Amino acid sequence: MKASALEPLSVRNERDVLDYLARAPYDNVFVYWLIASGRAPGPVDDVVVSRAPGGAIDGVSLFGRQIVPYADSPAAIEAFVEHARSARRPSMIVGVRPMLEAFWAGARETFRNPRATRTSQPVYALDRAHLRGSRNDAPVARATMRELDEVNANSAEMFRREIGGQAGSVPADHLERTRRLIEAGWWWRYREGERIVFQCNVGSETPHTAQLQGVWTPTDARGKGFATRGMAAICDHLLDIHPTLCLFANDFNTDALALYDRIGFYRVGEFASILF
């Protein structure tokens, strides 16, 4: 097997890289958005491009706080594994399950001792033709800066319960990131009375889709239909802006998977993650 050659993301290859990533829009929404929005590469994140011996791109990987490998060939995965030996330890490695498993098989000795492994994370998509429900189901709206503390507290609780760890494991920049997403109009919430009973946010977007995350119902508000009504209403609004929506979840989170099924999401792939 001939080796793939690595090169950094640059102005010269950026268009070709985006075209390559767009061939699998749900698998690559996050890295596509980082590149297209100008958020990578930078002091924290680095994008590496793999080329097959003939010159065609056969893989793209983000290296930073997250490692996100995507590749068409075993040679590209091997090249990413070699690059990982000089990369900083990430907080997470995440990607399409077979690609993630192949990368981890080679990189295990480099990083060692993960805190947790999520072996199956179904990826779902939604378009307007499949949406069950509408904006009439709940009085949802974009969160405002006046709601920052409440949104952030809910988001931090979701992080601790869904990602795992203790109270101190919430990233130090979590509040600032929540602030930026509210300012961008990417946080949505459903209020009932004096409190938020459901919330979620757009995490990244491309011309093809927008990835939802932060899907959360406070524990004492569950079992009352808030998530079903709120999620359907938010998705209806977002589908005015984006042609499709997507998200992924842990396979053991059966309540979340049932929610997505009720709304009309359909499965389009599978991720896996290694957490440190």
Summary of the structure (lengths in Angstrom):
residues: 276
radius of gyration: 19.0
end to end distance: 31.9
largest distance: 63.0
contacts: 883
relative contact order: 0.17
helix: 38%
strand: 29%
